[in-house]
Amino acid sequence: MTLANQEAEHRIGPHMLLSWYDRDRDFESPQHASECHENSAIPGYVDYALYRGATLRIDFQQGRFVFFYLPVDL
């Protein structure tokens, strides 16, 4: 997560982490976001982020860790 946050800072400046997924532990944030998407091609954590305006996706090792960010104007 530290590397993803650093990359987001480099690419979009001030930012907010909207959602993420850890495939090794099969854990997502926000928790249970995918429960409503069991029959959907789009995972819940992806839909959650896109619906809230995420503009940056950082993906490590082909989906092992995925992070979605929104730029924040201060």
N, CA, C, O and CB atoms as a CASP TS submission, in Angstrom:
PFRMAT TS
TARGET T0000
AUTHOR 0000-0000-0000
METHOD Language model
MODEL 1
PARENT N/A
ATOM      1  N   MET     1       0.831  -1.188   0.000  1.00  0.00           N
ATOM      2  CA  MET     1       0.000   0.000   0.000  1.00  0.00           C
ATOM      3  C   MET     1       0.875   1.251   0.000  1.00  0.00           C
ATOM      4  O   MET     1       0.523   2.260  -0.611  1.00  0.00           O
ATOM      5  CB  MET     1      -0.945  -0.001   1.212  1.00  0.00           C
ATOM      6  N   THR     2       2.001   1.183   0.678  1.00  0.00           N
ATOM      7  CA  THR     2       2.900   2.328   0.710  1.00  0.00           C
ATOM      8  C   THR     2       3.391   2.684  -0.691  1.00  0.00           C
ATOM      9  O   THR     2       3.413   3.855  -1.068  1.00  0.00           O
ATOM     10  CB  THR     2       4.085   2.044   1.627  1.00  0.00           C
ATOM     11  N   LEU     3       3.783   1.669  -1.457  1.00  0.00           N
ATOM     12  CA  LEU     3       4.243   1.908  -2.827  1.00  0.00           C
ATOM     13  C   LEU     3       3.126   2.479  -3.698  1.00  0.00           C
ATOM     14  O   LEU     3       3.360   3.379  -4.504  1.00  0.00           O
ATOM     15  CB  LEU     3       4.775   0.609  -3.444  1.00  0.00           C
ATOM     16  N   ALA     4       1.929   1.962  -3.536  1.00  0.00           N
ATOM     17  CA  ALA     4       0.787   2.462  -4.306  1.00  0.00           C
ATOM     18  C   ALA     4       0.497   3.920  -3.949  1.00  0.00           C
ATOM     19  O   ALA     4       0.236   4.735  -4.835  1.00  0.00           O
ATOM     20  CB  ALA     4      -0.463   1.591  -4.052  1.00  0.00           C
ATOM     21  N   ASN     5       0.540   4.247  -2.672  1.00  0.00           N
ATOM     22  CA  ASN     5       0.297   5.628  -2.251  1.00  0.00           C
ATOM     23  C   ASN     5       1.357   6.572  -2.799  1.00  0.00           C
ATOM     24  O   ASN     5       1.047   7.692  -3.207  1.00  0.00           O
ATOM     25  CB  ASN     5       0.259   5.719  -0.728  1.00  0.00           C
ATOM     26  N   GLN     6       2.606   6.122  -2.809  1.00  0.00           N
ATOM     27  CA  GLN     6       3.680   6.949  -3.356  1.00  0.00           C
ATOM     28  C   GLN     6       3.490   7.175  -4.848  1.00  0.00           C
ATOM     29  O   GLN     6       3.690   8.286  -5.340  1.00  0.00           O
ATOM     30  CB  GLN     6       5.041   6.302  -3.093  1.00  0.00           C
ATOM     31  N   GLU     7       3.108   6.138  -5.561  1.00  0.00           N
ATOM     32  CA  GLU     7       2.876   6.263  -7.000  1.00  0.00           C
ATOM     33  C   GLU     7       1.687   7.185  -7.284  1.00  0.00           C
ATOM     34  O   GLU     7       1.729   7.983  -8.220  1.00  0.00           O
ATOM     35  CB  GLU     7       2.635   4.877  -7.626  1.00  0.00           C
ATOM     36  N   ALA     8       0.643   7.076  -6.488  1.00  0.00           N
ATOM     37  CA  ALA     8      -0.511   7.968  -6.656  1.00  0.00           C
ATOM     38  C   ALA     8      -0.108   9.423  -6.421  1.00  0.00           C
ATOM     39  O   ALA     8      -0.527  10.317  -7.156  1.00  0.00           O
ATOM     40  CB  ALA     8      -1.649   7.569  -5.691  1.00  0.00           C
ATOM     41  N   GLU     9       0.694   9.651  -5.408  1.00  0.00           N
ATOM     42  CA  GLU     9       1.166  11.014  -5.120  1.00  0.00           C
ATOM     43  C   GLU     9       1.961  11.555  -6.309  1.00  0.00           C
ATOM     44  O   GLU     9       1.806  12.716  -6.689  1.00  0.00           O
ATOM     45  CB  GLU     9       2.039  11.036  -3.830  1.00  0.00           C
ATOM     46  N   HIS    10       2.799  10.724  -6.885  1.00  0.00           N
ATOM     47  CA  HIS    10       3.611  11.122  -8.029  1.00  0.00           C
ATOM     48  C   HIS    10       2.741  11.435  -9.249  1.00  0.00           C
ATOM     49  O   HIS    10       2.999  12.406  -9.960  1.00  0.00           O
ATOM     50  CB  HIS    10       4.617  10.022  -8.369  1.00  0.00           C
ATOM     51  N   ARG    11       1.723  10.624  -9.490  1.00  0.00           N
ATOM     52  CA  ARG    11       0.909  10.762 -10.701  1.00  0.00           C
ATOM     53  C   ARG    11      -0.186  11.809 -10.604  1.00  0.00           C
ATOM     54  O   ARG    11      -0.418  12.549 -11.560  1.00  0.00           O
ATOM     55  CB  ARG    11       0.294   9.457 -11.033  1.00  0.00           C
ATOM     56  N   ILE    12      -0.869  11.883  -9.457  1.00  0.00           N
ATOM     57  CA  ILE    12      -2.025  12.790  -9.372  1.00  0.00           C
ATOM     58  C   ILE    12      -1.950  13.791  -8.221  1.00  0.00           C
ATOM     59  O   ILE    12      -2.877  14.579  -8.031  1.00  0.00           O
ATOM     60  CB  ILE    12      -3.281  11.983  -9.231  1.00  0.00           C
ATOM     61  N   GLY    13      -0.867  13.773  -7.455  1.00  0.00           N
ATOM     62  CA  GLY    13      -0.739  14.710  -6.349  1.00  0.00           C
ATOM     63  C   GLY    13      -1.609  14.291  -5.169  1.00  0.00           C
ATOM     64  O   GLY    13      -1.783  13.100  -4.912  1.00  0.00           O
ATOM     65  N   PRO    14      -2.154  15.273  -4.452  1.00  0.00           N
ATOM     66  CA  PRO    14      -3.011  14.920  -3.308  1.00  0.00           C
ATOM     67  C   PRO    14      -4.140  13.992  -3.753  1.00  0.00           C
ATOM     68  O   PRO    14      -4.762  14.208  -4.793  1.00  0.00           O
ATOM     69  CB  PRO    14      -3.598  16.197  -2.648  1.00  0.00           C
ATOM     70  N   HIS    15      -4.393  12.969  -2.961  1.00  0.00           N
ATOM     71  CA  HIS    15      -5.325  11.929  -3.400  1.00  0.00           C
ATOM     72  C   HIS    15      -6.049  11.279  -2.225  1.00  0.00           C
ATOM     73  O   HIS    15      -5.687  11.456  -1.062  1.00  0.00           O
ATOM     74  CB  HIS    15      -4.585  10.865  -4.200  1.00  0.00           C
ATOM     75  N   MET    16      -7.077  10.526  -2.575  1.00  0.00           N
ATOM     76  CA  MET    16      -7.819   9.740  -1.590  1.00  0.00           C
ATOM     77  C   MET    16      -7.887   8.307  -2.119  1.00  0.00           C
ATOM     78  O   MET    16      -8.264   8.079  -3.268  1.00  0.00           O
ATOM     79  CB  MET    16      -9.267  10.336  -1.333  1.00  0.00           C
ATOM     80  N   LEU    17      -7.523   7.358  -1.280  1.00  0.00           N
ATOM     81  CA  LEU    17      -7.660   5.945  -1.619  1.00  0.00           C
ATOM     82  C   LEU    17      -9.125   5.573  -1.444  1.00  0.00           C
ATOM     83  O   LEU    17      -9.665   5.665  -0.341  1.00  0.00           O
ATOM     84  CB  LEU    17      -6.729   5.041  -0.730  1.00  0.00           C
ATOM     85  N   LEU    18      -9.769   5.154  -2.529  1.00  0.00           N
ATOM     86  CA  LEU    18     -11.198   4.836  -2.474  1.00  0.00           C
ATOM     87  C   LEU    18     -11.466   3.367  -2.178  1.00  0.00           C
ATOM     88  O   LEU    18     -12.357   3.040  -1.395  1.00  0.00           O
ATOM     89  CB  LEU    18     -11.859   5.213  -3.776  1.00  0.00           C
ATOM     90  N   SER    19     -10.694   2.482  -2.804  1.00  0.00           N
ATOM     91  CA  SER    19     -10.907   1.061  -2.574  1.00  0.00           C
ATOM     92  C   SER    19      -9.641   0.297  -2.943  1.00  0.00           C
ATOM     93  O   SER    19      -8.771   0.805  -3.650  1.00  0.00           O
ATOM     94  CB  SER    19     -12.121   0.543  -3.389  1.00  0.00           C
ATOM     95  N   TRP    20      -9.560  -0.936  -2.447  1.00  0.00           N
ATOM     96  CA  TRP    20      -8.412  -1.777  -2.768  1.00  0.00           C
ATOM     97  C   TRP    20      -8.779  -3.242  -2.601  1.00  0.00           C
ATOM     98  O   TRP    20      -9.777  -3.598  -1.974  1.00  0.00           O
ATOM     99  CB  TRP    20      -7.205  -1.419  -1.881  1.00  0.00           C
ATOM    100  N   TYR    21      -7.916  -4.090  -3.195  1.00  0.00           N
ATOM    101  CA  TYR    21      -8.129  -5.532  -3.137  1.00  0.00           C
ATOM    102  C   TYR    21      -6.801  -6.243  -2.949  1.00  0.00           C
ATOM    103  O   TYR    21      -5.816  -5.911  -3.609  1.00  0.00           O
ATOM    104  CB  TYR    21      -8.834  -6.035  -4.410  1.00  0.00           C
ATOM    105  N   ASP    22      -6.769  -7.221  -2.052  1.00  0.00           N
ATOM    106  CA  ASP    22      -5.611  -8.070  -1.770  1.00  0.00           C
ATOM    107  C   ASP    22      -6.013  -9.495  -2.137  1.00  0.00           C
ATOM    108  O   ASP    22      -6.728 -10.158  -1.385  1.00  0.00           O
ATOM    109  CB  ASP    22      -5.151  -7.963  -0.250  1.00  0.00           C
ATOM    110  N   ARG    23      -5.547  -9.966  -3.304  1.00  0.00           N
ATOM    111  CA  ARG    23      -5.947 -11.286  -3.776  1.00  0.00           C
ATOM    112  C   ARG    23      -5.411 -12.408  -2.888  1.00  0.00           C
ATOM    113  O   ARG    23      -6.077 -13.430  -2.720  1.00  0.00           O
ATOM    114  CB  ARG    23      -5.472 -11.488  -5.199  1.00  0.00           C
ATOM    115  N   ASP    24      -4.212 -12.234  -2.315  1.00  0.00           N
ATOM    116  CA  ASP    24      -3.626 -13.274  -1.458  1.00  0.00           C
ATOM    117  C   ASP    24      -4.543 -13.618  -0.284  1.00  0.00           C
ATOM    118  O   ASP    24      -4.705 -14.785   0.073  1.00  0.00           O
ATOM    119  CB  ASP    24      -2.257 -12.820  -0.931  1.00  0.00           C
ATOM    120  N   ARG    25      -5.130 -12.600   0.298  1.00  0.00           N
ATOM    121  CA  ARG    25      -6.026 -12.815   1.450  1.00  0.00           C
ATOM    122  C   ARG    25      -7.500 -12.781   1.054  1.00  0.00           C
ATOM    123  O   ARG    25      -8.376 -12.982   1.895  1.00  0.00           O
ATOM    124  CB  ARG    25      -5.764 -11.758   2.522  1.00  0.00           C
ATOM    125  N   ASP    26      -7.773 -12.527  -0.225  1.00  0.00           N
ATOM    126  CA  ASP    26      -9.138 -12.351  -0.716  1.00  0.00           C
ATOM    127  C   ASP    26      -9.880 -11.358   0.172  1.00  0.00           C
ATOM    128  O   ASP    26     -10.964 -11.631   0.688  1.00  0.00           O
ATOM    129  CB  ASP    26      -9.888 -13.707  -0.761  1.00  0.00           C
ATOM    130  N   PHE    27      -9.247 -10.186   0.329  1.00  0.00           N
ATOM    131  CA  PHE    27      -9.773  -9.148   1.211  1.00  0.00           C
ATOM    132  C   PHE    27      -9.895  -7.862   0.413  1.00  0.00           C
ATOM    133  O   PHE    27      -8.994  -7.506  -0.346  1.00  0.00           O
ATOM    134  CB  PHE    27      -8.863  -8.946   2.465  1.00  0.00           C
ATOM    135  N   GLU    28     -11.006  -7.170   0.587  1.00  0.00           N
ATOM    136  CA  GLU    28     -11.256  -5.928  -0.123  1.00  0.00           C
ATOM    137  C   GLU    28     -11.697  -4.835   0.839  1.00  0.00           C
ATOM    138  O   GLU    28     -12.175  -5.086   1.945  1.00  0.00           O
ATOM    139  CB  GLU    28     -12.308  -6.136  -1.207  1.00  0.00           C
ATOM    140  N   SER    29     -11.513  -3.620   0.363  1.00  0.00           N
ATOM    141  CA  SER    29     -12.024  -2.481   1.100  1.00  0.00           C
ATOM    142  C   SER    29     -12.702  -1.568   0.092  1.00  0.00           C
ATOM    143  O   SER    29     -12.092  -1.228  -0.921  1.00  0.00           O
ATOM    144  CB  SER    29     -10.887  -1.736   1.884  1.00  0.00           C
ATOM    145  N   PRO    30     -13.920  -1.166   0.328  1.00  0.00           N
ATOM    146  CA  PRO    30     -14.708  -1.443   1.524  1.00  0.00           C
ATOM    147  C   PRO    30     -15.107  -2.925   1.607  1.00  0.00           C
ATOM    148  O   PRO    30     -15.365  -3.593   0.606  1.00  0.00           O
ATOM    149  CB  PRO    30     -15.958  -0.559   1.543  1.00  0.00           C
ATOM    150  N   GLN    31     -15.142  -3.386   2.840  1.00  0.00           N
ATOM    151  CA  GLN    31     -15.497  -4.782   3.065  1.00  0.00           C
ATOM    152  C   GLN    31     -16.884  -5.087   2.522  1.00  0.00           C
ATOM    153  O   GLN    31     -17.791  -4.257   2.586  1.00  0.00           O
ATOM    154  CB  GLN    31     -15.430  -5.116   4.552  1.00  0.00           C
ATOM    155  N   HIS    32     -17.027  -6.268   1.998  1.00  0.00           N
ATOM    156  CA  HIS    32     -18.304  -6.801   1.503  1.00  0.00           C
ATOM    157  C   HIS    32     -18.847  -6.070   0.273  1.00  0.00           C
ATOM    158  O   HIS    32     -20.011  -6.245  -0.089  1.00  0.00           O
ATOM    159  CB  HIS    32     -19.329  -6.740   2.600  1.00  0.00           C
ATOM    160  N   ALA    33     -18.015  -5.256  -0.365  1.00  0.00           N
ATOM    161  CA  ALA    33     -18.491  -4.539  -1.553  1.00  0.00           C
ATOM    162  C   ALA    33     -18.862  -5.496  -2.680  1.00  0.00           C
ATOM    163  O   ALA    33     -19.725  -5.182  -3.499  1.00  0.00           O
ATOM    164  CB  ALA    33     -17.427  -3.558  -2.039  1.00  0.00           C
ATOM    165  N   SER    34     -18.223  -6.650  -2.729  1.00  0.00           N
ATOM    166  CA  SER    34     -18.492  -7.596  -3.822  1.00  0.00           C
ATOM    167  C   SER    34     -19.676  -8.510  -3.559  1.00  0.00           C
ATOM    168  O   SER    34     -20.083  -9.252  -4.453  1.00  0.00           O
ATOM    169  CB  SER    34     -17.277  -8.434  -4.075  1.00  0.00           C
ATOM    170  N   GLU    35     -20.238  -8.478  -2.363  1.00  0.00           N
ATOM    171  CA  GLU    35     -21.375  -9.337  -2.069  1.00  0.00           C
ATOM    172  C   GLU    35     -22.553  -9.062  -2.994  1.00  0.00           C
ATOM    173  O   GLU    35     -23.294  -9.979  -3.348  1.00  0.00           O
ATOM    174  CB  GLU    35     -21.800  -9.159  -0.630  1.00  0.00           C
ATOM    175  N   CYS    36     -22.724  -7.826  -3.379  1.00  0.00           N
ATOM    176  CA  CYS    36     -23.824  -7.454  -4.274  1.00  0.00           C
ATOM    177  C   CYS    36     -23.492  -7.759  -5.729  1.00  0.00           C
ATOM    178  O   CYS    36     -24.355  -7.645  -6.600  1.00  0.00           O
ATOM    179  CB  CYS    36     -24.153  -5.972  -4.119  1.00  0.00           C
ATOM    180  N   HIS    37     -22.249  -8.146  -5.998  1.00  0.00           N
ATOM    181  CA  HIS    37     -21.792  -8.342  -7.369  1.00  0.00           C
ATOM    182  C   HIS    37     -21.419  -9.794  -7.660  1.00  0.00           C
ATOM    183  O   HIS    37     -20.601 -10.049  -8.544  1.00  0.00           O
ATOM    184  CB  HIS    37     -20.607  -7.448  -7.647  1.00  0.00           C
ATOM    185  N   GLU    38     -21.989 -10.731  -6.948  1.00  0.00           N
ATOM    186  CA  GLU    38     -21.614 -12.134  -7.113  1.00  0.00           C
ATOM    187  C   GLU    38     -21.784 -12.621  -8.542  1.00  0.00           C
ATOM    188  O   GLU    38     -20.964 -13.412  -9.009  1.00  0.00           O
ATOM    189  CB  GLU    38     -22.430 -12.996  -6.189  1.00  0.00           C
ATOM    190  N   ASN    39     -22.803 -12.186  -9.248  1.00  0.00           N
ATOM    191  CA  ASN    39     -23.050 -12.622 -10.622  1.00  0.00           C
ATOM    192  C   ASN    39     -22.622 -11.575 -11.640  1.00  0.00           C
ATOM    193  O   ASN    39     -23.026 -11.625 -12.801  1.00  0.00           O
ATOM    194  CB  ASN    39     -24.519 -12.946 -10.810  1.00  0.00           C
ATOM    195  N   SER    40     -21.816 -10.643 -11.206  1.00  0.00           N
ATOM    196  CA  SER    40     -21.398  -9.544 -12.070  1.00  0.00           C
ATOM    197  C   SER    40     -19.958  -9.752 -12.541  1.00  0.00           C
ATOM    198  O   SER    40     -19.146 -10.359 -11.842  1.00  0.00           O
ATOM    199  CB  SER    40     -21.532  -8.197 -11.333  1.00  0.00           C
ATOM    200  N   ALA    41     -19.658  -9.249 -13.718  1.00  0.00           N
ATOM    201  CA  ALA    41     -18.293  -9.312 -14.246  1.00  0.00           C
ATOM    202  C   ALA    41     -17.394  -8.275 -13.584  1.00  0.00           C
ATOM    203  O   ALA    41     -16.170  -8.355 -13.685  1.00  0.00           O
ATOM    204  CB  ALA    41     -18.298  -9.107 -15.762  1.00  0.00           C
ATOM    205  N   ILE    42     -18.000  -7.299 -12.907  1.00  0.00           N
ATOM    206  CA  ILE    42     -17.236  -6.231 -12.252  1.00  0.00           C
ATOM    207  C   ILE    42     -17.235  -6.458 -10.744  1.00  0.00           C
ATOM    208  O   ILE    42     -18.298  -6.480 -10.125  1.00  0.00           O
ATOM    209  CB  ILE    42     -17.829  -4.830 -12.593  1.00  0.00           C
ATOM    210  N   PRO    43     -16.051  -6.628 -10.140  1.00  0.00           N
ATOM    211  CA  PRO    43     -15.993  -6.787  -8.691  1.00  0.00           C
ATOM    212  C   PRO    43     -16.530  -5.550  -7.969  1.00  0.00           C
ATOM    213  O   PRO    43     -16.468  -4.439  -8.495  1.00  0.00           O
ATOM    214  CB  PRO    43     -14.559  -7.068  -8.250  1.00  0.00           C
ATOM    215  N   GLY    44     -17.042  -5.749  -6.793  1.00  0.00           N
ATOM    216  CA  GLY    44     -17.632  -4.659  -6.028  1.00  0.00           C
ATOM    217  C   GLY    44     -16.673  -3.533  -5.712  1.00  0.00           C
ATOM    218  O   GLY    44     -17.059  -2.365  -5.768  1.00  0.00           O
ATOM    219  N   TYR    45     -15.418  -3.856  -5.378  1.00  0.00           N
ATOM    220  CA  TYR    45     -14.452  -2.799  -5.048  1.00  0.00           C
ATOM    221  C   TYR    45     -14.155  -1.924  -6.263  1.00  0.00           C
ATOM    222  O   TYR    45     -13.855  -0.740  -6.107  1.00  0.00           O
ATOM    223  CB  TYR    45     -13.147  -3.413  -4.513  1.00  0.00           C
ATOM    224  N   VAL    46     -14.233  -2.488  -7.476  1.00  0.00           N
ATOM    225  CA  VAL    46     -14.032  -1.716  -8.703  1.00  0.00           C
ATOM    226  C   VAL    46     -15.230  -0.800  -8.938  1.00  0.00           C
ATOM    227  O   VAL    46     -15.063   0.395  -9.182  1.00  0.00           O
ATOM    228  CB  VAL    46     -13.818  -2.656  -9.920  1.00  0.00           C
ATOM    229  N   ASP    47     -16.416  -1.350  -8.865  1.00  0.00           N
ATOM    230  CA  ASP    47     -17.637  -0.576  -9.061  1.00  0.00           C
ATOM    231  C   ASP    47     -17.725   0.556  -8.047  1.00  0.00           C
ATOM    232  O   ASP    47     -18.073   1.684  -8.396  1.00  0.00           O
ATOM    233  CB  ASP    47     -18.871  -1.479  -8.956  1.00  0.00           C
ATOM    234  N   TYR    48     -17.411   0.255  -6.797  1.00  0.00           N
ATOM    235  CA  TYR    48     -17.442   1.259  -5.730  1.00  0.00           C
ATOM    236  C   TYR    48     -16.544   2.449  -6.089  1.00  0.00           C
ATOM    237  O   TYR    48     -16.959   3.603  -5.985  1.00  0.00           O
ATOM    238  CB  TYR    48     -16.996   0.634  -4.382  1.00  0.00           C
ATOM    239  N   ALA    49     -15.317   2.154  -6.511  1.00  0.00           N
ATOM    240  CA  ALA    49     -14.363   3.219  -6.827  1.00  0.00           C
ATOM    241  C   ALA    49     -14.785   4.021  -8.048  1.00  0.00           C
ATOM    242  O   ALA    49     -14.744   5.251  -8.031  1.00  0.00           O
ATOM    243  CB  ALA    49     -12.982   2.633  -7.054  1.00  0.00           C
ATOM    244  N   LEU    50     -15.188   3.335  -9.099  1.00  0.00           N
ATOM    245  CA  LEU    50     -15.568   4.038 -10.323  1.00  0.00           C
ATOM    246  C   LEU    50     -16.803   4.905 -10.123  1.00  0.00           C
ATOM    247  O   LEU    50     -16.883   6.009 -10.662  1.00  0.00           O
ATOM    248  CB  LEU    50     -15.817   3.045 -11.441  1.00  0.00           C
ATOM    249  N   TYR    51     -17.750   4.418  -9.361  1.00  0.00           N
ATOM    250  CA  TYR    51     -18.974   5.172  -9.090  1.00  0.00           C
ATOM    251  C   TYR    51     -18.676   6.444  -8.287  1.00  0.00           C
ATOM    252  O   TYR    51     -19.425   7.419  -8.357  1.00  0.00           O
ATOM    253  CB  TYR    51     -19.981   4.293  -8.332  1.00  0.00           C
ATOM    254  N   ARG    52     -17.589   6.425  -7.535  1.00  0.00           N
ATOM    255  CA  ARG    52     -17.215   7.576  -6.718  1.00  0.00           C
ATOM    256  C   ARG    52     -16.144   8.447  -7.365  1.00  0.00           C
ATOM    257  O   ARG    52     -15.592   9.340  -6.721  1.00  0.00           O
ATOM    258  CB  ARG    52     -16.732   7.108  -5.376  1.00  0.00           C
ATOM    259  N   GLY    53     -15.852   8.189  -8.632  1.00  0.00           N
ATOM    260  CA  GLY    53     -14.993   9.093  -9.387  1.00  0.00           C
ATOM    261  C   GLY    53     -13.519   8.751  -9.454  1.00  0.00           C
ATOM    262  O   GLY    53     -12.714   9.619  -9.793  1.00  0.00           O
ATOM    263  N   ALA    54     -13.133   7.539  -9.148  1.00  0.00           N
ATOM    264  CA  ALA    54     -11.722   7.158  -9.221  1.00  0.00           C
ATOM    265  C   ALA    54     -11.178   7.415 -10.621  1.00  0.00           C
ATOM    266  O   ALA    54     -11.832   7.121 -11.622  1.00  0.00           O
ATOM    267  CB  ALA    54     -11.537   5.673  -8.837  1.00  0.00           C
ATOM    268  N   THR    55      -9.980   7.964 -10.672  1.00  0.00           N
ATOM    269  CA  THR    55      -9.351   8.234 -11.960  1.00  0.00           C
ATOM    270  C   THR    55      -8.028   7.491 -12.119  1.00  0.00           C
ATOM    271  O   THR    55      -7.452   7.484 -13.207  1.00  0.00           O
ATOM    272  CB  THR    55      -9.127   9.723 -12.126  1.00  0.00           C
ATOM    273  N   LEU    56      -7.544   6.872 -11.058  1.00  0.00           N
ATOM    274  CA  LEU    56      -6.268   6.167 -11.115  1.00  0.00           C
ATOM    275  C   LEU    56      -6.407   4.778 -10.510  1.00  0.00           C
ATOM    276  O   LEU    56      -6.894   4.608  -9.393  1.00  0.00           O
ATOM    277  CB  LEU    56      -5.173   6.962 -10.384  1.00  0.00           C
ATOM    278  N   ARG    57      -5.965   3.792 -11.281  1.00  0.00           N
ATOM    279  CA  ARG    57      -5.900   2.409 -10.796  1.00  0.00           C
ATOM    280  C   ARG    57      -4.444   1.998 -10.791  1.00  0.00           C
ATOM    281  O   ARG    57      -3.747   2.150 -11.794  1.00  0.00           O
ATOM    282  CB  ARG    57      -6.761   1.434 -11.682  1.00  0.00           C
ATOM    283  N   ILE    58      -3.980   1.477  -9.664  1.00  0.00           N
ATOM    284  CA  ILE    58      -2.624   0.950  -9.568  1.00  0.00           C
ATOM    285  C   ILE    58      -2.743  -0.537  -9.288  1.00  0.00           C
ATOM    286  O   ILE    58      -3.371  -0.955  -8.314  1.00  0.00           O
ATOM    287  CB  ILE    58      -1.787   1.683  -8.452  1.00  0.00           C
ATOM    288  N   ASP    59      -2.133  -1.325 -10.155  1.00  0.00           N
ATOM    289  CA  ASP    59      -2.265  -2.781 -10.125  1.00  0.00           C
ATOM    290  C   ASP    59      -0.872  -3.397 -10.021  1.00  0.00           C
ATOM    291  O   ASP    59      -0.022  -3.164 -10.881  1.00  0.00           O
ATOM    292  CB  ASP    59      -3.016  -3.306 -11.393  1.00  0.00           C
ATOM    293  N   PHE    60      -0.639  -4.178  -8.977  1.00  0.00           N
ATOM    294  CA  PHE    60       0.620  -4.880  -8.799  1.00  0.00           C
ATOM    295  C   PHE    60       0.441  -6.359  -9.126  1.00  0.00           C
ATOM    296  O   PHE    60      -0.509  -6.996  -8.670  1.00  0.00           O
ATOM    297  CB  PHE    60       1.145  -4.700  -7.362  1.00  0.00           C
ATOM    298  N   GLN    61       1.342  -6.881  -9.900  1.00  0.00           N
ATOM    299  CA  GLN    61       1.410  -8.309 -10.219  1.00  0.00           C
ATOM    300  C   GLN    61       0.097  -8.864 -10.764  1.00  0.00           C
ATOM    301  O   GLN    61      -0.428  -9.857 -10.262  1.00  0.00           O
ATOM    302  CB  GLN    61       1.808  -9.086  -8.990  1.00  0.00           C
ATOM    303  N   GLN    62      -0.417  -8.216 -11.784  1.00  0.00           N
ATOM    304  CA  GLN    62      -1.605  -8.668 -12.508  1.00  0.00           C
ATOM    305  C   GLN    62      -2.797  -8.968 -11.589  1.00  0.00           C
ATOM    306  O   GLN    62      -3.413 -10.031 -11.669  1.00  0.00           O
ATOM    307  CB  GLN    62      -1.268  -9.902 -13.308  1.00  0.00           C
ATOM    308  N   GLY    63      -3.095  -8.024 -10.740  1.00  0.00           N
ATOM    309  CA  GLY    63      -4.269  -8.135  -9.886  1.00  0.00           C
ATOM    310  C   GLY    63      -4.023  -8.667  -8.496  1.00  0.00           C
ATOM    311  O   GLY    63      -4.969  -8.856  -7.732  1.00  0.00           O
ATOM    312  N   ARG    64      -2.770  -8.916  -8.149  1.00  0.00           N
ATOM    313  CA  ARG    64      -2.489  -9.401  -6.785  1.00  0.00           C
ATOM    314  C   ARG    64      -2.880  -8.344  -5.756  1.00  0.00           C
ATOM    315  O   ARG    64      -3.486  -8.656  -4.731  1.00  0.00           O
ATOM    316  CB  ARG    64      -0.987  -9.769  -6.629  1.00  0.00           C
ATOM    317  N   PHE    65      -2.530  -7.104  -6.037  1.00  0.00           N
ATOM    318  CA  PHE    65      -2.939  -5.963  -5.211  1.00  0.00           C
ATOM    319  C   PHE    65      -3.426  -4.877  -6.158  1.00  0.00           C
ATOM    320  O   PHE    65      -2.726  -4.520  -7.105  1.00  0.00           O
ATOM    321  CB  PHE    65      -1.756  -5.443  -4.294  1.00  0.00           C
ATOM    322  N   VAL    66      -4.617  -4.352  -5.912  1.00  0.00           N
ATOM    323  CA  VAL    66      -5.204  -3.329  -6.784  1.00  0.00           C
ATOM    324  C   VAL    66      -5.702  -2.186  -5.904  1.00  0.00           C
ATOM    325  O   VAL    66      -6.339  -2.407  -4.875  1.00  0.00           O
ATOM    326  CB  VAL    66      -6.373  -3.919  -7.662  1.00  0.00           C
ATOM    327  N   PHE    67      -5.397  -0.961  -6.332  1.00  0.00           N
ATOM    328  CA  PHE    67      -5.778   0.227  -5.573  1.00  0.00           C
ATOM    329  C   PHE    67      -6.425   1.244  -6.516  1.00  0.00           C
ATOM    330  O   PHE    67      -5.972   1.422  -7.647  1.00  0.00           O
ATOM    331  CB  PHE    67      -4.541   0.848  -4.853  1.00  0.00           C
ATOM    332  N   PHE    68      -7.472   1.901  -6.053  1.00  0.00           N
ATOM    333  CA  PHE    68      -8.163   2.945  -6.832  1.00  0.00           C
ATOM    334  C   PHE    68      -8.101   4.265  -6.071  1.00  0.00           C
ATOM    335  O   PHE    68      -8.355   4.327  -4.868  1.00  0.00           O
ATOM    336  CB  PHE    68      -9.651   2.546  -7.116  1.00  0.00           C
ATOM    337  N   TYR    69      -7.754   5.323  -6.813  1.00  0.00           N
ATOM    338  CA  TYR    69      -7.560   6.644  -6.202  1.00  0.00           C
ATOM    339  C   TYR    69      -8.388   7.721  -6.888  1.00  0.00           C
ATOM    340  O   TYR    69      -8.734   7.632  -8.066  1.00  0.00           O
ATOM    341  CB  TYR    69      -6.091   7.030  -6.243  1.00  0.00           C
ATOM    342  N   LEU    70      -8.682   8.727  -6.104  1.00  0.00           N
ATOM    343  CA  LEU    70      -9.376   9.929  -6.558  1.00  0.00           C
ATOM    344  C   LEU    70      -8.475  11.117  -6.243  1.00  0.00           C
ATOM    345  O   LEU    70      -8.021  11.241  -5.106  1.00  0.00           O
ATOM    346  CB  LEU    70     -10.792  10.081  -5.873  1.00  0.00           C
ATOM    347  N   PRO    71      -8.197  11.997  -7.208  1.00  0.00           N
ATOM    348  CA  PRO    71      -7.426  13.206  -6.897  1.00  0.00           C
ATOM    349  C   PRO    71      -8.254  14.136  -5.999  1.00  0.00           C
ATOM    350  O   PRO    71      -9.475  14.225  -6.124  1.00  0.00           O
ATOM    351  CB  PRO    71      -7.004  13.945  -8.208  1.00  0.00           C
ATOM    352  N   VAL    72      -7.565  14.809  -5.113  1.00  0.00           N
ATOM    353  CA  VAL    72      -8.238  15.704  -4.165  1.00  0.00           C
ATOM    354  C   VAL    72      -7.648  17.101  -4.328  1.00  0.00           C
ATOM    355  O   VAL    72      -6.435  17.283  -4.222  1.00  0.00           O
ATOM    356  CB  VAL    72      -8.083  15.195  -2.683  1.00  0.00           C
ATOM    357  N   ASP    73      -8.491  18.070  -4.582  1.00  0.00           N
ATOM    358  CA  ASP    73      -8.031  19.459  -4.636  1.00  0.00           C
ATOM    359  C   ASP    73      -8.127  20.047  -3.252  1.00  0.00           C
ATOM    360  O   ASP    73      -9.194  20.065  -2.638  1.00  0.00           O
ATOM    361  CB  ASP    73      -8.856  20.299  -5.650  1.00  0.00           C
ATOM    362  N   LEU    74      -7.000  20.528  -2.768  1.00  0.00           N
ATOM    363  CA  LEU    74      -6.979  21.113  -1.406  1.00  0.00           C
ATOM    364  C   LEU    74      -7.194  22.604  -1.440  1.00  0.00           C
ATOM    365  O   LEU    74      -7.206  23.250  -0.392  1.00  0.00           O
ATOM    366  CB  LEU    74      -5.655  20.810  -0.705  1.00  0.00           C
TER
END
